[in-house]
Amino acid sequence: MLYRSLVDLNIYDSPRLDRLATQMAKGRYLQAIASESDFLKIQLLEDGYEGLLDINDLAKLEPSNFQDYIANLPPDLSAEEIGDRLPAVIDFIQTARATPNEYLWGGTVAPNYDCSGLMQAAFAASGVWIPRDAYQQEAFGDRLAWDEIQVGDLIFFGSPIKATHVGIYIGNGEYIHSSGKEHGHNGIAVSAIAGQDRASQWYASQLRGVARITRCYRLAVSLPC
């Protein structure tokens, strides 16, 4: 069964429904995969993210279908069209930064975001769908050399094996990101690639690379017969 959300909803990764996996913004679509007494196992259609929905939140969904989902997807965009929307992406993040906020693991709706949730929400607000997690966003983007970096490119951090953090480049060696207080911030802030503050130095030690979003993510779904 496919549903459309009437409100923002939490999606969990534990059957106890006590650990946030991600969030579902109002107007997004999901399909139910399996049903238990306390929750539904679901997949969010726009990015394929799976998790658990509190069974009590079923009343906050409306039944839908794949045709409506496809009809409501934003148009596919060229690399040039996405480039034209990057100022709006950054404006979204700057506005979110100006609103009182905290870092929230799994957060993708205002006011509290995690790093990749903020990037996904900002691009989606401008009609550009990208994957959910930092490592997925890194794989989805076009990898660049450092001397090719431009405003609006995504900067990735983590281990040599996997990206675990992401920010967006705003020029002058700086980027905006949402990070936890254990690394010097608690929410959305500006850091510098070569900065001397605690947060900048922490992430500089985990710098992986930079990538550019040049296409819209489209989850491959099969329409039912």
Secondary structure, DSSP 4 states (H G I P E B T S, - for coil): -EEEESS-EEEESSTTS-SEEEEE-TT-EEEEEEE-SSEEEEEETTT--EEEEEGGGGGGEEEE-HHHHHHHSPPP--HHHHHHHHHHHHHHHHHHHHS---B-TT-EETTEE-HHHHHHHHHHHTT----SSHHHHHHHSEEE-GGG--TT-EEEEE-SS-EEEEEEEEETTEEEEEE-GGGT-SEEEEEETT--SHHHHHHHTTEEEEEE--S------PPP-
